[in-house]
Amino acid sequence: MELRHLRYFVTVVEEQSITKAAEKLCIAQPPLSRQIQKLEEELGILLFERGSRPVKTTEAGQFFYQHAVQILTHTAQATSMAKRISSVNKVVRIGYVSSLLYALLPLIIFLFRQKNPDTEVELIECGTKDQIEALKLGKIDIGFGRLRISDPAIKRILMRKEKLLLAVHKNHFLAQYIEKGVYLSEITNELIFSYPASQKPNFSTLIQSIFTELGLVPKNMQEVREIHMALGLVASGEGICLIPESASEIGMRNLVYIPILDLEAYSPISMSVRNMDQSAYIPNILECVREVFEAEGIALLMNAD
């Protein structure tokens, strides 16, 4: 059995037509039909119901299809990762979530560039969830994100639990707690802006999960496109917003930031790499992480997760 036979079979299943599959594969229909028949003979089973229009798989064919997709996906991932690993001495692609640009990430990247002048660094903005697939496909080599997403192919290193702050207008009644702090249970009746309005899970999902963990249900949570829009609305007196501590550096006028007293109110900051990747750039950038955290006086966790 060859990989091309699996590709032929998967394409026929997904197109539900030998004719359409042949067009997509850029081969003639008769050879494609013969290859499918040959595959059935080799397996000793019928993969498709005879005479069905559109083409339908048998129960055994559907089972085989699911595994064929996995085989092709894993093969593509392994090929892409092998190519990336062989070329990382020239370019290291780093994926990041945008909010980390307000944290220590720029310092880490700058130090890495200074210490590794022969290595080209390419920064690619992408959400934590997208970073997992990008790592597996070899599109990036390192990911810096904020969410806990597990995948057996990815090693995730928790670096820090960054505190969350509550952003409010300076004239909001909650501004009186700027020194004392507030519990999330005290803000469930407020209009809370969350962000971003993008594919889940994201930072908005994290905020919702913190409320859920505490047994709280916000009565009015509104999702907006990104953090600047959320803070802009708060600065206009529209509502309130939860942000990572480092994002308070955005410096928008009329805003004050209140400590949140719940221990659960934090955003994890993690670095992700491919599980089997032994490339030299990984310990090199970890050393930069250690140096920057130490210089800034911030505790570094470095827990594998």
ChimeraX attribute file (.defattr): number of C-alpha atoms within 10 A of each C-alpha:
attribute: neighborCount
match mode: 1-to-1
recipient: residues
	/A:1	9
	/A:2	7
	/A:3	12
	/A:4	11
	/A:5	16
	/A:6	21
	/A:7	16
	/A:8	20
	/A:9	26
	/A:10	20
	/A:11	20
	/A:12	25
	/A:13	21
	/A:14	13
	/A:15	15
	/A:16	17
	/A:17	17
	/A:18	22
	/A:19	17
	/A:20	15
	/A:21	22
	/A:22	20
	/A:23	12
	/A:24	13
	/A:25	15
	/A:26	9
	/A:27	12
	/A:28	13
	/A:29	15
	/A:30	11
	/A:31	11
	/A:32	20
	/A:33	17
	/A:34	11
	/A:35	16
	/A:36	20
	/A:37	16
	/A:38	14
	/A:39	20
	/A:40	16
	/A:41	12
	/A:42	10
	/A:43	12
	/A:44	9
	/A:45	13
	/A:46	17
	/A:47	24
	/A:48	21
	/A:49	14
	/A:50	11
	/A:51	8
	/A:52	11
	/A:53	9
	/A:54	12
	/A:55	17
	/A:56	19
	/A:57	20
	/A:58	15
	/A:59	13
	/A:60	12
	/A:61	18
	/A:62	16
	/A:63	12
	/A:64	18
	/A:65	20
	/A:66	11
	/A:67	12
	/A:68	18
	/A:69	16
	/A:70	12
	/A:71	15
	/A:72	16
	/A:73	13
	/A:74	14
	/A:75	13
	/A:76	15
	/A:77	18
	/A:78	15
	/A:79	13
	/A:80	16
	/A:81	22
	/A:82	14
	/A:83	12
	/A:84	20
	/A:85	17
	/A:86	10
	/A:87	11
	/A:88	17
	/A:89	15
	/A:90	10
	/A:91	17
	/A:92	21
	/A:93	19
	/A:94	22
	/A:95	27
	/A:96	24
	/A:97	20
	/A:98	17
	/A:99	17
	/A:100	17
	/A:101	13
	/A:102	15
	/A:103	18
	/A:104	14
	/A:105	18
	/A:106	12
	/A:107	16
	/A:108	20
	/A:109	18
	/A:110	13
	/A:111	17
	/A:112	20
	/A:113	16
	/A:114	11
	/A:115	13
	/A:116	15
	/A:117	9
	/A:118	11
	/A:119	16
	/A:120	14
	/A:121	18
	/A:122	12
	/A:123	15
	/A:124	16
	/A:125	14
	/A:126	18
	/A:127	23
	/A:128	26
	/A:129	18
	/A:130	18
	/A:131	26
	/A:132	27
	/A:133	16
	/A:134	19
	/A:135	26
	/A:136	22
	/A:137	21
	/A:138	22
	/A:139	18
	/A:140	25
	/A:141	27
	/A:142	24
	/A:143	28
	/A:144	26
	/A:145	30
	/A:146	27
	/A:147	19
	/A:148	18
	/A:149	14
	/A:150	12
	/A:151	13
	/A:152	8
	/A:153	15
	/A:154	19
	/A:155	18
	/A:156	25
	/A:157	18
	/A:158	22
	/A:159	21
	/A:160	20
	/A:161	18
	/A:162	17
	/A:163	19
	/A:164	25
	/A:165	24
	/A:166	26
	/A:167	28
	/A:168	28
	/A:169	24
	/A:170	18
	/A:171	13
	/A:172	15
	/A:173	9
	/A:174	20
	/A:175	19
	/A:176	13
	/A:177	13
	/A:178	17
	/A:179	10
	/A:180	11
	/A:181	18
	/A:182	18
	/A:183	14
	/A:184	19
	/A:185	14
	/A:186	9
	/A:187	16
	/A:188	16
	/A:189	12
	/A:190	15
	/A:191	17
	/A:192	23
	/A:193	27
	/A:194	26
	/A:195	22
	/A:196	19
	/A:197	15
	/A:198	14
	/A:199	10
	/A:200	14
	/A:201	15
	/A:202	20
	/A:203	27
	/A:204	21
	/A:205	15
	/A:206	20
	/A:207	19
	/A:208	15
	/A:209	14
	/A:210	17
	/A:211	17
	/A:212	12
	/A:213	10
	/A:214	13
	/A:215	9
	/A:216	15
	/A:217	13
	/A:218	16
	/A:219	12
	/A:220	13
	/A:221	19
	/A:222	15
	/A:223	15
	/A:224	17
	/A:225	13
	/A:226	18
	/A:227	22
	/A:228	15
	/A:229	15
	/A:230	25
	/A:231	28
	/A:232	17
	/A:233	18
	/A:234	25
	/A:235	21
	/A:236	13
	/A:237	16
	/A:238	17
	/A:239	22
	/A:240	25
	/A:241	23
	/A:242	26
	/A:243	26
	/A:244	23
	/A:245	20
	/A:246	17
	/A:247	18
	/A:248	19
	/A:249	9
	/A:250	11
	/A:251	10
	/A:252	13
	/A:253	12
	/A:254	14
	/A:255	23
	/A:256	22
	/A:257	23
	/A:258	22
	/A:259	19
	/A:260	21
	/A:261	15
	/A:262	16
	/A:263	9
	/A:264	16
	/A:265	23
	/A:266	21
	/A:267	22
	/A:268	17
	/A:269	19
	/A:270	23
	/A:271	22
	/A:272	25
	/A:273	23
	/A:274	24
	/A:275	14
	/A:276	9
	/A:277	16
	/A:278	11
	/A:279	14
	/A:280	10
	/A:281	19
	/A:282	15
	/A:283	11
	/A:284	13
	/A:285	19
	/A:286	17
	/A:287	14
	/A:288	19
	/A:289	23
	/A:290	17
	/A:291	16
	/A:292	19
	/A:293	17
	/A:294	12
	/A:295	9
	/A:296	9
	/A:297	9
	/A:298	11
	/A:299	12
	/A:300	16
	/A:301	14
	/A:302	16
	/A:303	11
	/A:304	12
	/A:305	13
